[in-house]
């Protein structure tokens, strides 16, 4: 069993893990719950419009991207992430799973699920656990992971979650750098891999629901 992580998959992931999938069917899926668009500019000045769409955890694009990130975990840690997951945990309002589309192609994914005190000693009521953050090779370094992370934080705060938490590992230094630069701080370990030496857990407080709603309204205006 590998010490698999929920952090953003590293840039050294194999290109064979990342065949883009066209998404014409996803745009008319009535199970989708929200749409927002984030414009991001990469370090080299290359601009792109990343469309962030909430989809079911078992949507074909979600299945493809989560399989790709599991391959990265197997490459990095020697095994996939065996953390128990129920697809229903990512359904609103108790969760959210988001796909990032670039020109109709699924290139990034990530989600959160509600966690509360009692499920793990390190967790609190109002927590939202981030899982399956991933950006396909060839689309990294453009700010897509950061935009996706911000959307997960926004949607969690909008339904009253008070803190985002996650678990990653020392074999994903890129993930650790992303999260710490986004305001996450170390927290006590939780989850299936809490006893693994290389496990690292992070947390970030979320704004109150009213403030999150005001920020969303301002961004939309």
Buried (B, 14 or more C-beta within 10 A) or exposed (E): EBBBBBBBBBEEBEEEBBEBBEBEEBEEBEEBBBEBEBEBEBEEEEEBEBBBBBBBBEBBBBBBBBEBBBBBBBBBBEEBBEBEBEBEBBBEEBBBBBBBBBEEBBBBBBBBBBBEEEEBEBBBEBBBBBBBBBBBBEBBEBBBBBBBBBBBBBBBBBBBBBBBBBBBBBBBEBBBEBBEEBEBEEBEBBBBBBEBEBBBBBBBEBBEBEEBBEBBEEEEE
